[in-house]
Amino acid sequence: MPRAASATRLAMGPCSESLKTVEPIFRSEVPPVTGVIRRYEFTISRKTIAPDGYQKKSILINGQFPGPLIEANWGDIIEIKVKNDIQGPVDGTAIHWHGFLQKNSPWMDGVPGITQCPIAPGKTFTYTFVADSYGTSWYHSHYSSQYADGAFGPIVIHGPQHQPYDVDIGPILLTDYYHRNHSDINRAIFNSDFNVVAVPAVNTLINGRNNFNCSLKAPGDNTPCRSDAGLAKFKFQRGKKHLLRVVNAGASALQTFSVDGHNMTVIANDFVPVKPYQAQYLKLGVGQRTDVIVETGPNERAPFFIRSQSPDRPCANTIQPNVSAIAYFNNNNQSPTPNPWPAFTASIQDCENEPLEKTEPLQPYTLPGPPAATHTYYMTLRQNETGSYLFRFNDSAFRVNFNHPILLLSNLGNNSYPYDPQWNVDDIGRATSVRFVIYNHNERSHPMHLHGHNYFVEAIGFNNQTWDGRIVRPSNPQRRDTQIVPAWGYMVISFETDNPGAWVFHCHVAWHVGTGLSATFLERPDLIAQYRIPNTVAQTCRDWWAYTNTTIVDQIDSGL
């Protein structure tokens, strides 16, 4: 296997060799059947680490930061046994496999209160699903903002090479990083002071590495700290094309990514291959992935920086926003000479993705026609009765009920929740397709992630405009699972309702979803009732109910 993960794995056959000569097939909704099972075991627990030199008690998977790589071929079955060993204090957990469609397995989506109950302390749950898309993604805890403490990791699904490359550099995880733990930040953001709602990140990391200037510690902070933790390093080859799998796996900050002195050829956004285009920098909101190819010269010898920066408010809020990694050829101790693209420096304050006109899927997919239903959402930020600021969908701030997952209720025929409007359930019913027009009436941009679908991005608007009905490239609109809605702007998306389930649609900024910016689309409840959901999913609820019968859960935020 080209990039072995540290997790326990029992698998048949190589992970990528058998796919290197496969002819391009781009409909990732129709994976091949390989008959191969990739098995992993994850234990989630607390551990003190210092990835940037500052010691912090974190929540990790198998003691690693970031977590172990999950690797498979397109069409393989992935099986991950997850044990909740979080102690000091104990906590629930659940793991979401970002970007996978989970067709015929929506109960494996890993969202507590939506598709399962949380995994109770000391208990285990095994996720099993098909690698239904290929490319680059990641997994993360979806229990509160827990993954901001380290419970996340990369996923690589090998598939057809629709653009040739020579060297797979592997995942490059960009993350903002906090020295406070996620529960303390949650308590801080529920505040009547709007400036406190945006708790700043302290640092920015690439693959869990960066130096931190310890002189920036708060007065009186005696936490052990060293300023020479080191940078991530990647080995390149002269005269070769290198695949970089770039992921924004952070909690809040938009990331601007660039490679000094080298153009990037963009070949995929999220799990969707796109017609190649050149870029000197990338903008990635939290949850977004972009695959790029970087070509080196035949006589190139000098190392160079790979860099990212999280811009200032309103795009992000980071005390130490810059991070670099080193690309080297032979001598990994040689220090590069900084050579950032001028366009990279000039782009820092832009909080949007590339224009839709530029990001065209490689496989044409024409919109099937006017959607069967249209729903309009307004995203606002308002104070509640206690004075705390909450994000709202149509004036309702989301809050999950861990004990009663919506998918399981729907499977039993319960599709009405008037007793708790905070659940923010939008029943799509039997509509064959649906469009959502989303207006963002606040000064923050929001990377909006939809579970269970690659949606069509039909239009993006700015400056308090109203959508005029125009669709960008209806013959082949952009498709992806996460897209940034601009501040004071709008986004129009649509999708075909071919995947019955309870699918969360939420901002992927942890502190925004934590303060209510989420809804659940109930898709084809008539077909959800026909699912035979494995008993192991119901067991998560029996275990959780037993735990909560004797313990009060400190659910500070929305739960997601």
N, C-alpha and C positions, 0 to 999 in steps of 0.2 A: 504494500500500500504506500502511495507516494508521500503522504503526510500522516503518520500514525498518531492517533489520539491516545491519551493516557488512560482513557476509560477502559474498563474490562470489555472485551469485544470477542465474540465468537461469530465468525462469518465465513461463508463459502466463497472462494474465488477472489481475484484481485478487485480493488475498488475502482480502478479507472482503465486498466489496460484494455479490457474488452470493449470499451466505448470509443477508443481513439479513432477508429476507422469507420464509425457509423455515419451514414449519410444524414445531413441535417433534417430534423423533424422538429417543427417549432410549436406544435400544439401541446404545450405542457399539460393541458387538461387530460390528455390521453397517454399516460405513461405505458411503457412496455411492461410485460410481466416477466420478471427475472427469476422468481422462485428463491431468491437469496434473502436471508434474514441477517440484519446487522444488529447485534445485541450489545447494549451498554448497561452499566450499573452506575447510578449517581447517588452519592450521599451528600446531603446538604447540611452544613454545620457551621458554627462560628469559629473563626481563627484570626489571630492578630497578624497583620501583614504590613509592609511598608513599601509599596510599589514605587512611590516617589520619594522615599526616604522618611516620611512621616508615619509613625505607627498608628494603626487604626484597627479596631476589632471589626471584622467583616463577616459577611455571610457568603460562604464559598461552596462550590461543587467539587467534591473530591479533593478539597484543600487547595485548589488551583485558582489563580487569578490571571487572566480570565479563565473561565471553565474549559474543560477538555473539548477538543474538536470532535464533532460528529461528522462522519464521512460515509458516503454511500454512493451507489450508482442510481441513476434515474430508473425508477420502477422497483427498486429493492424495498423490502419491508424493514422499517426501523423499529426496534423494540428497546425501550429504555425503562429500566426498573429504578424508580426514584424512592429513596428513603429519606424521611424527614427526621434528621438528628439535630435539629436546631435547639440549643440549650443556652441558658444563662442570659436572657430568659428564653423560654420555649415560645414557639410561634407556629402557625400554620404555613403551608406553602402550596404551590402548584406551578407547573412549568408549561409555558406556551411555546409552540414551535412556529416561529414567525414566518408568515407567508405561505405555509402549506394549506392547500384547499380543504383537506380533510373530507373529501367526498366519500360518503358512506361510512364515515367515522367521526361525525361532529362532536361526539362525546370525548374525543381525544385532543380537543383543541386547547385544553389546559387553562380554562378561565374559571376560577372559583365563583360560585353563585350564578354562573351562566351555564356551564357544561358539566360541572362536577361540584362537589363540596371540596374544601381545602383538604390536603393531606394532613391528617392530625399528627401531632407530635408523637414520634416513635413508630409511626405507621409507614407503609410503603404502598405505592401504586405503580403499575406498569402501563406505560403508554405504548401503543402499537398502531402504526399508521404507514401508509405507502409514501415513498418519496415521489410525490406526484408532480413535482416540478424539478428543474435542474438549474444549477447556478449557485449563487451565494446567498446565505441567510444567517440567522442566528436564533438562539433560544434564550429565554429569560424567565425568571419568576414573574408571575402575574398576580402575586398576592401583595396588595398594597404597593408601595414603592420599593419593595425588598431588593429588587435587582440593582438598585443604586448602590447597595452595599457589596455588590460583587457577584450575585447569583445569575450569571449570564455566560454565554460562550458562542463560538462560531459553528456554522454548518456549511459543508461543501457537498453538493450533489453533482457528481460528474455526469456529463451528457455530451451530446454532439458538439464538436468544435465548429460553430457556425462562422467563426473568424479564426484564422490560424495563429497560433503562438507556439513558442518553443519551451518556455519555462513557466511553471505555475508557482508564483511566489507565495500564494496562499492568502488567507484572510488578513486584512489590515483593519483592526478594530479601532475606531476613533471614539473616545469617551471623555466627557467632562467628568471630573472627579471631586468628591466631597470628603472632607475630613470629619465632618459630623455624620452620625449614623442617620439612616432614613427616617426613623421614628421621631428623632429630635427635630429634623427638618419639617416633618409633617405638623408637629405641634407649633412650630414657628410660623408656618404659612397661614394657619387659621388665625388671622389677625385683622384688626380694623385699620391698620396702617397699610395702604396699598403698596408702599415701597418695600415692606417686609415680605409681601407675597412672593416676590422674586428673590429667594435666598440664593446668594451667589455661590457658584461652584468655586473651588479653590484652585484646581489645576486642570490640565488637559493631557490625556495620555494617548499613546499609540501602542497597541497590544500590551497595555498595562504598564507602560514604562514612561518615565520622564523624570527629570530633576525637579526639585522644589526648593525655592529659596527660603530656607528656614527662618530668615530674618523677617519674613512676612507673617510669622505666627502672631496670634493675638497676644497682647500683653498679659502676663500671668500664665500663659499656656506652657506647662512643663513637660508636655509629651515628647518623648525621645524623637529626634529628627536629625537627618544628615542630608546635606545638599548635593551629594554626588551619587545618587541612586543609579544613574546611567540611562541610556537611550536604547530603544529597540534597534536591531540591525537586520538587514536583509541582504543576502548575497545575490548579485546579478552576474550575468555573463556578457562578455563583449560580443557585439554583433548579433544579439538575439532579441526576440520579441518576448516580453514578460507579461504574464497576466497578473494583475493586481485586483484582488477582491475586496473592495473598500466598503466598510460597514459603519454607519453611525449607531453605535450601541450604547450611547450615553443616556442620561436621565433627562436632560433639558436642552443643552446647547446645540444650535445649528453649527455644523462644521464646514469650513472652507478648506478643501484639500488640494494639494499641488505637488509636483515633482520638479525640483530645481533643474532648469535647463533642458527639460524634456517635455515634448508634447504628449498628451494622452489621447488614445483613440477609445472613445466610449463605445462599448458593444452590448451592454445590458443595463437596464434599470430595474431594480428588484429582481424578480424571476423572469423578466420579459426581455428577450433579445431585441435590440434596436438597430436600425440602419447606422453603420459606424459614422461618427463625426468627431472632429478634433476639438480638444479643449486644453486650456492651460490651467484651469482650476475647476473644481466641482463644488456644488453646494449640496449638502446632505442634511436633511432634517432627521430627527431621531427616528430610527426604524428603517430608514432608506438604505439601499445598497446600490452600488454602481461598480460594474466590472469594466476595467480599462486595460488596454495594452500599451506598454511603454517599450520602445525600441532603443537599444543602445548602439553606439557606433562601433565599427569593427576594430578601431584602434583606441577606444576609450579606456582610460585607466584610472582617472581620478574619481574618488568617491564623491557622492552628492547627497544633498538632503532631500528626504521626503518630509513634507510638513503639513500641518493643519493648524487652523486658528479658529477659535470660537469668537465671533464678533461681539461687540458690546450691545447693550440694550438698544432696540427692543428684540434683536435677534437672539441674544444670549446675555449672560451675566456671569463672567468668570474673572476671578482675581488674577490668575496667571493663564492667559488665553492661548499662548503659543506652545506648540510642541513640534519637535523634529525627531525623525528617525534617520538612520544612516544606511544608504545603499552603497555597498562596496563590491570590489571585484576579487581581490586576493588578500590585501592587507586590511583586516578589519580594525586595526588600531589607528589608522590614518584618519585625521580629522578633515572633513570637507570644508571648502570655502563657500560661504553662503552666496547663493545666486538665485534669489526668488524672481519669478516672473513679475514684471511691473503690473500686469493685469491682475495677478493674485492679490497684490497689495491694495490695488484700487477697488477691488470687489468686496472688501471685507464687510461693508455695511449693508449689502444687499441681502434681504431675508427671504428670497424666493428661489424656486427651482428654475431650471432652464425653461425658456419659452416652449409652449406645446408644439409650435411649428417646427422645432428643432429635434424633438424626441419622437421619432416615428418607429413603431414596431417593425421588426424585420419581416414578420409574416402579416400580410394584409388581413384585416378583419373588419368588414364593413358593418356599421351599426345596422341592426335588423329592422329599423324603422322607429316611429314614435313609440315611447314606452307605454306600457299598459297603465301605469300609475305614476304620478309625480307627487313628491313630498317636499315641502319647504322647511328648512331649519334656520333658526336664528341663534347664533352663538353670542352670548353676552357675559359680562362680568359684573355681578351685583352683590351688595351686602345682604346677609341674612338678618334674622331677628337679633342675633348676638353681635352684629357688626362685622362679622368675618366675611371676607370676599369669597364668593363661589362662582365658578364658571357654570353656565347653564345652557342647555339645549331647550329652545322654546320655553324659557323661563322655568325649567325644572332642572335642578342639580342632581345628578345621578348618585345613587348610593346602593351598593349591592347587598343582597341578603345571602350571606354565606350558606345558610342552612337550607335554602330552598332554590336549587338551580333551575333556571327558566327552562332549559332544554328538557330536564326530567319532568317538570310540571306539564309541559306541552305534550310530552310523550304519553302522559296519563290523561290528556284531554283538557287540561286547565290552561286556557289561553287568554284569560282575562285577569288583570291585576289592578282593579280600581281601588283596592284598599291600600296601595302603596305606589303613588305616582312617581316616587323617586327611582323606581326601577327603570323608567324611561324606555319602555318596550314599544316598538313600532311594529304592529302586526301587518306585514305585507300581504298576507292572505294568499289568494291563488293567482295574483297577477303574474304574468309570464316574464315581465321585465319591469324595471322600476328606475325612475330618475330622482335624484336628490339635488335640490338647489340649496346651497348652504351659504348663508351670509354671515360674515365674521364682523360683529359690531364691537370690536375692542382692539386695543393697540398691540396685541401680541399675535404673531403668526403661529399657526398650528399645523404640525405634521399629522394629518388625519389618516389613520390606519384602519382598514376594514378586514376583519377576519373572514375566511372562507371564500374570498373572491379576489381576482384581479379586475378592478373596475375600469371602465372607460372614463378617462378624464376629458370631458367635452368642452369645458371652457374654464378660464381663470380670469377674474376681474379685480380691479384696484380702485382705490379712492372713493369708496362708498357708491360705486356704480351699481346699477341694477342690470341683471342679465337681460340682453336683448334678444335671446333666442338663437344667437349664432353659435354654431358648433365648429370647433377647430378640426379640420380634416375629417369630416364624417366618413370618408371612404376608408380611413385607417387611423382612428384616434389613439392617443397614448393609452396604454394599459399598464397598471401597476397596482400595488396594494397599499402604498403610502404616498401621499402628495401633500405639499405645503399649501395651506390656505393663507393668503397674505393678510396682514393686518388691515382692517377696514376694507376688506375685499370680499370676493366670493369665489366659490368653486361649484361646478356642475359636474356630477358624476352619474353614471348609470351602470347597470349590470343585469344580466339575464338571471332569473331566479331558478337556476338549475341545480341548486345545492341546498336541499332542505336542512334547516338547522336554526339555532339561535346564535347569530353572529354579532359580535361587539364591533361598534364603530366608535373610535375614540381618538382623542389627541394623544400622541405618544410622548409628549412632555409629561414626565411622571407627576409633577406637581400640578399640572392642569387637569389630568384625568383624576388625580387624587382629590381635587376640589370640585369635581362634578362633571367634567366635559366628556361625557360618554353616553351612548345609547345602544340598545340592542335591537337588531332587526330580526324579527321572527319570520322566517321564510318557509312558506308552504307548510303550515301546521297540520294540514290534512295528511301530508306525507310523513311528517315527524311522528305522527301517531302510529305509523306502520313499522317504525324502527324496532328492532329487538336489541335494546341496549344491554351490553354485558353486565352481569351482576356485580362485577368488580367496581363499576362506576357507582352503583347504589351503595356499595360497601364504604366508599369514601364518606357518604352521608351518615351511615350508621356509626362509623368511627368518630366523625366530627360531632355528631349529636351527643355521643357518650362523653367526649371531651368537654363540650360546652355545657353539659349538665352539671359539671363540677367546677368549671372555670369561666370567668367572665372575660370575653375576648375584648381587648383594647383596640377596637376598630376606630382609629383616629380619623381616617380619610374615607374616600368612597369605597375602598376595598380593592381597587384595581390599580 
